[in-house]
Amino acid sequence: MSEKLQIFMEYKVKEDMVTEYEQVMKDILPALSEYGAEEVDWYEAADQKHLYVEMFTLPTMSHYHAMKKRRCTNEHPLFSKLDSLVEGGVKKVHCWAFVQKKQD
């Protein structure tokens, strides 16, 4: 069985929408577990204003592709709330999946 994937999502929030964004995230972060996400962390960049990162694990590449589709399009009723809050809309949410490498 393959190891779980580490997912990074990164995006910039509109300067005048930070308060609304942080409110919406109170619903989004718990909802991620419905799609297999575990170990969910949420960060704001210390050196770049309004840049946010979400990190979590997913069990498979299928989960990753499904999550990316839900998060980077306007198809999902909750996740699409970010479209008006993120610079450039949800299509500007950058999403990557990583597999941990082990040192021999």
Secondary structure, DSSP 8 states (H G I E B T S, - for coil): ----EEEEEEEEB-GGGHHHHHHHHHHHHHHGGGGT-EEEEEEE-SSSTTEEEEEEEESSHHHHHHHHHHHSSS-STTGGGGGGTBTT-GGG-EEEEE------
